[in-house]
Amino acid sequence: MNKKLLFLLAILPFMMSCNGQEKKVQENTLHAKKELKAATVEFISYWDKNDTRSFITSKAGNEFSLTCPDSIDRNFNQGDLLEIKWNDTDTVHYDLPLLVSAHRIKEGPLSIFLKKHKLELQYSWKYECSGGFVAKSYSIIQYYFSITQNEKAKQALVALSKNDPTKKVKVGNKIIDYIIEKEIILEKKKLIMLNIGIFTYGGARTKIEDVYYENETNTIYELNQNTHKLVEI
């Protein structure tokens, strides 16, 4: 038999084995790249501390951001407990991991609150803040009302419940109104002051409270009128 033919017959099984092994390695690598991570997290916001559109969550007190594709429903509220999955190898912007799925497993205080109170707001701003913060401020105020023990805020909710439900804008009806006032430094914290009030159509605006938002930590404060110290909500 031809020596070249004998040589080819001898190495053919080895070649087939190597090719099969190479294919298997490639498939395993591809599978590894697409393997997802999962965690139970608390939802915080769709805007990060730089007011950039993101999906911000917290686990064990540590915040982390993900890219939220259009396929993910944007119906979560701060405080909701979520089961999420993401892909570390697929990044879209700012090198953030790509969110693949998100499911609410427990409602937070704001979701529960909004079932009882359809809290619509009107707002304006004096402080030249970013468009991202203007959008984010709406849910900040809603979240404030869902957790505060401030009596004026509770009374405002009672007043809203007496609105004529057949007409959104009617003389005598009321709406929560807030003003993004200014940036301020208190107790070495960089805060944005929000002036919250209740406006009566055909009437006047009554102030409820000034609240202070720390963008860096997603924390809301009130100022204790007796001690003049910040109190975290």
Disulfide bonds with the S-S distance in Angstrom:
none
